[in-house]
């Protein structure tokens, strides 16, 4: 079966910005519909997650002018990092049934897209990649298809994922700022 830790390491690579000076795990980009984001968790979508109290304390103490310093303080805080890992495992990995998928890359694709675009989009892309009805519901047929998914389904998943990102830009040109990152992310697995 696919391994959460492997997919979670991939997620951390895509949700955190590596710079020459260090790792940045905090962002607040105006065009990002999720708003303020820490370790890949969007505040607007998850306002009640317990990490925000800790993050607000750190922002108050260290400010947001030095994102490397703030990021280091966030990474040192186990009340944040452990909650975030638990959050992703339970709200995405398990919800998307990645734990029943045998092919690691297919599970990683589902997981990464689920985090970035939402579980329903990831489910539908996964279903389309497996040539089954894309209803966004994980039923018996979806589970059976995901258990046997392989390299071909991974390639199809990536193609369909890229189509999804293109459609977002067509609907809202302000999202074009994310295109390169989305494309790199889709092709990473």
Residue frames relative to the residue before (quaternion, step in Angstrom):
aa qw qx qy qz dx dy dz
X 1.0000 0.0000 0.0000 0.0000 0.00 0.00 0.00
X 0.6021 -0.5695 0.4211 0.3685 3.54 -1.20 0.57
X 0.3644 -0.7480 0.5316 0.1582 3.52 -1.17 0.75
X 0.4708 -0.6980 0.4711 0.2632 3.59 -0.70 1.12
X 0.6524 0.5488 -0.3277 0.4072 3.59 0.84 -0.97
X 0.6362 0.5207 -0.3331 0.4617 3.61 1.00 -0.77
X 0.6901 0.4645 -0.2765 0.4812 3.57 0.88 -0.93
X 0.6325 0.5344 -0.3332 0.4510 3.58 1.04 -0.73
X 0.6180 0.5268 -0.3445 0.4710 3.60 1.05 -0.68
X 0.6250 0.5172 -0.3308 0.4822 3.60 1.04 -0.74
X 0.6372 0.5321 -0.3246 0.4532 3.56 0.94 -0.88
X 0.6603 0.5106 -0.3137 0.4527 3.57 0.89 -0.90
X 0.6134 0.5432 -0.3497 0.4543 3.59 1.07 -0.66
X 0.7424 0.4204 -0.2279 0.4693 3.59 0.96 -0.85
X 0.7044 0.4613 -0.2780 0.4623 3.58 1.06 -0.57
X 0.7254 0.3634 -0.2205 0.5414 3.59 1.22 -0.28
X 0.3505 -0.7531 0.5283 0.1757 3.55 -1.02 0.87
X 0.2283 -0.7611 0.5940 0.1253 3.56 -0.73 1.10
X 0.0348 -0.7810 0.6236 -0.0036 3.55 -0.85 1.01
X 0.6746 -0.4717 0.3598 0.4392 3.57 -1.26 0.12
X 0.7071 0.4620 -0.2561 0.4701 3.58 1.12 -0.66
X 0.7582 -0.3088 0.2127 0.5334 3.58 1.17 -0.38
X 0.6520 -0.5191 0.4076 0.3732 3.51 -1.38 -0.15
X 0.1625 -0.7626 0.6186 0.0962 3.57 -1.00 0.87
X 0.0764 -0.8192 0.5684 0.0004 3.58 -0.64 1.15
X 0.6671 0.4458 -0.2817 0.5263 3.58 1.33 0.01
X 0.1152 0.7792 -0.6132 0.0597 3.58 -1.00 0.82
X 0.0364 -0.7563 0.6525 0.0313 3.50 -1.31 0.46
X 0.0574 0.8297 -0.5428 0.1171 3.55 0.47 1.31
X 0.5076 -0.6925 0.4158 0.2999 3.62 -0.66 1.07
X 0.6990 0.4744 -0.2822 0.4545 3.63 0.96 -0.79
X 0.5672 0.6006 -0.3859 0.4107 3.60 1.22 -0.33
X 0.3800 -0.7643 0.4800 0.2029 3.56 -0.49 1.22
X 0.6231 0.5295 -0.3376 0.4662 3.58 1.25 -0.31
X 0.3986 -0.7395 0.4549 0.2956 3.55 1.30 -0.26
X 0.8282 -0.1215 0.1366 0.5298 3.52 -1.14 -0.76
X 0.0396 -0.8170 0.5735 -0.0460 3.57 -0.83 1.06
X 0.0433 -0.7775 0.6274 -0.0029 3.55 -0.99 0.92
X 0.8473 -0.0580 -0.0058 0.5278 3.57 -0.74 1.12
X 0.7273 -0.4357 0.2293 0.4782 3.57 1.12 0.69
X 0.6004 0.5403 -0.3643 0.4635 3.60 1.25 -0.07
X 0.2630 -0.7804 0.5534 0.1250 3.57 -0.66 1.15
X 0.4727 -0.7114 0.4513 0.2585 3.54 -0.75 1.10
X 0.6521 0.5281 -0.3292 0.4330 3.62 0.91 -0.86
X 0.7175 0.4355 -0.2486 0.4835 3.57 1.04 -0.74
X 0.7873 0.2002 -0.0855 0.5769 3.58 1.21 -0.50
X 0.0510 0.8698 -0.4899 0.0280 3.61 0.81 0.98
X 0.7169 0.4643 -0.2570 0.4522 3.60 1.10 -0.54
X 0.4210 0.6982 -0.4786 0.3260 3.59 1.25 0.08
X 0.5572 -0.6779 0.3787 0.2943 3.56 -0.84 1.02
X 0.5413 0.6454 -0.4093 0.3506 3.62 1.13 -0.39
X 0.6059 0.6168 -0.3662 0.3440 3.60 1.03 -0.70
X 0.5954 0.5424 -0.3724 0.4612 3.59 1.08 -0.57
X 0.6662 0.4926 -0.2914 0.4782 3.58 0.96 -0.90
X 0.6488 0.5167 -0.3161 0.4606 3.59 0.95 -0.89
X 0.6595 0.5120 -0.3122 0.4532 3.59 0.92 -0.88
X 0.6172 0.5292 -0.3417 0.4714 3.60 1.05 -0.71
X 0.6789 0.4893 -0.2886 0.4652 3.57 0.91 -0.93
X 0.6362 0.5161 -0.3312 0.4682 3.60 1.00 -0.77
X 0.6469 0.5171 -0.3163 0.4627 3.56 1.00 -0.83
X 0.7080 0.4691 -0.2572 0.4610 3.57 0.95 -0.90
X 0.8227 0.2506 -0.0959 0.5011 3.61 0.89 -0.94
X 0.4242 -0.7120 0.4612 0.3168 3.60 1.23 -0.27
X 0.4435 -0.6787 0.5148 0.2786 3.54 -1.35 -0.03
X 0.4425 0.7090 -0.4492 0.3158 3.61 1.25 0.17
X 0.7438 0.2498 -0.1662 0.5973 3.62 1.16 -0.57
X 0.2099 -0.8344 0.4998 0.0995 3.56 0.05 1.32
X 0.5845 0.5595 -0.3796 0.4486 3.60 1.15 -0.48
X 0.6610 0.4969 -0.3024 0.4740 3.59 0.89 -0.94
X 0.6642 0.4945 -0.3055 0.4701 3.59 0.84 -0.96
X 0.6565 0.5180 -0.3087 0.4532 3.59 0.92 -0.88
X 0.6377 0.5179 -0.3278 0.4665 3.59 0.98 -0.81
X 0.6564 0.5032 -0.3088 0.4696 3.58 0.97 -0.83
X 0.6227 0.5218 -0.3337 0.4782 3.58 1.06 -0.73
X 0.6899 0.4896 -0.2799 0.4538 3.60 0.87 -0.95
X 0.6494 0.5104 -0.3093 0.4712 3.60 1.16 -0.57
X 0.6533 0.5321 -0.2996 0.4475 3.58 1.23 -0.44
X 0.2819 -0.7954 0.5148 0.1515 3.60 -0.26 1.26
X 0.5552 0.5871 -0.4012 0.4314 3.61 1.18 -0.39
X 0.6753 0.4359 -0.2831 0.5234 3.56 1.20 -0.44
X 0.7327 0.4671 -0.2720 0.4135 3.60 0.58 -1.12
X 0.6749 0.4834 -0.3062 0.4659 3.61 0.94 -0.79
X 0.6378 0.5157 -0.3273 0.4692 3.58 1.02 -0.79
X 0.6479 0.5227 -0.3191 0.4529 3.59 0.97 -0.85
X 0.6599 0.4944 -0.3180 0.4680 3.61 0.87 -0.87
X 0.6449 0.5113 -0.3105 0.4756 3.59 0.94 -0.89
X 0.6286 0.5522 -0.3155 0.4478 3.56 0.99 -0.93
X 0.7077 0.4547 -0.2735 0.4665 3.60 0.78 -0.98
X 0.6474 0.5185 -0.3340 0.4478 3.58 0.95 -0.77
X 0.7610 0.4023 -0.2131 0.4622 3.58 0.84 -0.94
X 0.7510 0.4102 -0.2225 0.4671 3.60 0.96 -0.76
X 0.7655 0.2826 -0.1778 0.5500 3.57 1.23 -0.26
X 0.7119 0.4574 -0.2799 0.4536 3.61 0.53 -1.14
X 0.7501 0.3831 -0.2211 0.4917 3.58 0.67 -1.07
X 0.6297 0.5429 -0.3375 0.4413 3.59 0.98 -0.79
X 0.7116 0.4266 -0.2410 0.5035 3.57 1.07 -0.78
X 0.4081 -0.7390 0.4382 0.3087 3.59 1.35 0.00
X 0.2128 0.7964 -0.5340 0.1879 3.59 1.07 0.69
X 0.6022 0.5948 -0.3453 0.4055 3.57 1.16 -0.58
X 0.6853 0.4411 -0.3026 0.4942 3.64 1.20 -0.22
X 0.5362 0.6228 -0.3948 0.4108 3.58 1.33 -0.14
X 0.3667 -0.7449 0.5160 0.2105 3.59 -0.88 0.93
X 0.7064 0.4556 -0.2517 0.4796 3.59 0.98 -0.85
X 0.4303 -0.7475 0.4469 0.2375 3.57 -0.42 1.26
X 0.6864 0.4904 -0.3031 0.4433 3.60 0.85 -0.90
X 0.6261 0.5172 -0.3478 0.4685 3.59 1.02 -0.70
X 0.6460 0.5084 -0.3132 0.4755 3.59 0.97 -0.84
X 0.6515 0.5114 -0.3150 0.4636 3.58 0.96 -0.83
X 0.6206 0.5351 -0.3367 0.4638 3.59 1.01 -0.78
X 0.6548 0.5132 -0.3073 0.4620 3.57 0.87 -0.96
X 0.6859 0.5073 -0.2701 0.4463 3.53 0.84 -1.07
X 0.6968 0.4780 -0.2855 0.4522 3.60 0.76 -1.01
X 0.6751 0.4674 -0.3020 0.4844 3.58 0.93 -0.83
X 0.6077 0.5626 -0.3506 0.4374 3.58 1.03 -0.73
X 0.6641 0.4872 -0.2952 0.4842 3.55 0.96 -0.87
X 0.7316 0.4570 -0.2478 0.4410 3.58 0.86 -0.94
X 0.8267 0.2285 -0.0787 0.5081 3.58 0.88 -0.93
X 0.6057 -0.5410 0.3598 0.4592 3.57 1.26 -0.22
X 0.6220 -0.5921 0.3688 0.3556 3.57 -1.07 0.73
X 0.6597 0.5239 -0.3399 0.4181 3.61 0.84 -0.86
X 0.6325 0.5123 -0.3317 0.4770 3.60 0.98 -0.81
X 0.6591 0.5105 -0.3137 0.4545 3.61 0.88 -0.93
X 0.6377 0.5233 -0.3281 0.4601 3.58 0.94 -0.85
X 0.6915 0.4837 -0.2848 0.4547 3.57 0.84 -0.97
X 0.6336 0.5029 -0.3343 0.4836 3.61 1.01 -0.73
X 0.6462 0.5188 -0.3106 0.4656 3.59 0.97 -0.83
X 0.6499 0.5071 -0.3133 0.4715 3.56 1.01 -0.80
X 0.6541 0.5020 -0.3141 0.4707 3.58 0.91 -0.88
X 0.6390 0.5334 -0.3252 0.4489 3.60 0.99 -0.81
X 0.7207 0.4071 -0.2255 0.5138 3.58 1.17 -0.62
X 0.4595 -0.7229 0.4139 0.3083 3.58 1.31 0.24
X 0.5234 0.5699 -0.4686 0.4263 3.56 0.89 0.93
X 0.6893 -0.4721 0.3360 0.4347 3.57 -1.25 0.31
X 0.2985 -0.7664 0.5507 0.1424 3.55 -0.82 1.09
X 0.1173 0.8205 -0.5442 0.1301 3.55 0.13 1.33
X 0.4866 -0.6953 0.4136 0.3298 3.59 1.27 -0.07
X 0.6187 0.5080 -0.3392 0.4940 3.56 1.29 0.23
X 0.3033 -0.7467 0.5618 0.1866 3.57 -0.88 0.93
X 0.0789 0.7964 -0.5880 0.1174 3.52 -0.20 1.36
X 0.8000 -0.3038 0.2141 0.4710 3.55 -1.32 -0.25
X 0.6722 0.5007 -0.3067 0.4511 3.59 0.91 -0.90
X 0.6440 0.5126 -0.3203 0.4689 3.58 0.99 -0.81
X 0.6557 0.5114 -0.3132 0.4586 3.57 0.87 -0.93
X 0.6594 0.5044 -0.3115 0.4624 3.59 0.90 -0.90
X 0.6662 0.5017 -0.2985 0.4640 3.59 0.96 -0.85
X 0.6811 0.4926 -0.2929 0.4557 3.57 0.93 -0.87
X 0.6141 0.5524 -0.3490 0.4426 3.59 1.11 -0.61
X 0.7595 0.3530 -0.1919 0.5117 3.60 1.10 -0.65
X 0.3864 0.7338 -0.4797 0.2866 3.62 1.26 0.07
X 0.0531 -0.8068 0.5885 -0.0026 3.55 -1.07 0.80
X 0.8326 -0.2143 0.1580 0.4856 3.55 -1.22 -0.54
X 0.6501 0.5223 -0.3280 0.4438 3.61 0.92 -0.85
X 0.6653 0.4920 -0.3012 0.4739 3.57 0.95 -0.84
X 0.6067 0.5463 -0.3492 0.4600 3.59 1.11 -0.64
X 0.6534 0.5063 -0.3111 0.4690 3.58 0.94 -0.88
X 0.6597 0.4944 -0.3058 0.4763 3.57 0.94 -0.88
X 0.6012 0.5670 -0.3489 0.4419 3.57 1.03 -0.81
X 0.6720 0.5048 -0.2949 0.4546 3.57 0.85 -1.00
X 0.6496 0.5173 -0.3148 0.4597 3.59 0.92 -0.88
X 0.6860 0.4729 -0.2800 0.4768 3.58 0.89 -0.93
X 0.6152 0.5453 -0.3401 0.4567 3.58 1.05 -0.74
X 0.6539 0.5034 -0.3100 0.4721 3.58 0.94 -0.87
X 0.6101 0.5378 -0.3404 0.4719 3.60 1.04 -0.76
X 0.6301 0.5398 -0.3267 0.4526 3.58 0.99 -0.84
X 0.6790 0.4869 -0.2961 0.4629 3.58 0.86 -0.95
X 0.6146 0.5378 -0.3454 0.4624 3.60 1.03 -0.75
X 0.6614 0.5141 -0.3102 0.4495 3.58 0.95 -0.86
X 0.6089 0.5477 -0.3524 0.4528 3.60 1.10 -0.62
X 0.6685 0.4951 -0.2929 0.4714 3.56 1.00 -0.85
X 0.6104 0.5383 -0.3491 0.4645 3.59 1.05 -0.73
X 0.6874 0.4843 -0.2726 0.4676 3.59 0.99 -0.86
X 0.8099 0.0425 0.0397 0.5836 3.58 1.04 -0.80
X 0.3274 -0.7952 0.4835 0.1632 3.57 -0.16 1.33
X 0.5739 0.6011 -0.3904 0.3961 3.64 1.12 -0.50
X 0.6291 0.5555 -0.3276 0.4341 3.58 1.22 -0.44
X 0.4540 0.7091 -0.4351 0.3189 3.58 1.28 -0.17
X 0.5461 0.6269 -0.3861 0.3995 3.58 1.19 -0.52
X 0.7044 0.4588 -0.2511 0.4799 3.60 1.18 -0.55
X 0.4033 0.7709 -0.4405 0.2216 3.61 1.28 -0.26
X 0.6888 0.4836 -0.3053 0.4454 3.60 0.69 -1.03
X 0.6642 0.5037 -0.3005 0.4634 3.59 0.93 -0.87
X 0.6470 0.5113 -0.3172 0.4683 3.57 0.97 -0.85
X 0.6612 0.5111 -0.3057 0.4563 3.57 0.92 -0.92
X 0.6577 0.4986 -0.3044 0.4755 3.58 0.92 -0.87
X 0.6465 0.5270 -0.3095 0.4567 3.55 0.98 -0.89
X 0.6659 0.5109 -0.3018 0.4522 3.59 0.90 -0.95
X 0.7327 0.4225 -0.2260 0.4832 3.58 1.02 -0.80
X 0.4970 0.7016 -0.4032 0.3134 3.59 1.26 -0.12
X 0.7261 0.4112 -0.2391 0.4965 3.58 1.07 -0.62
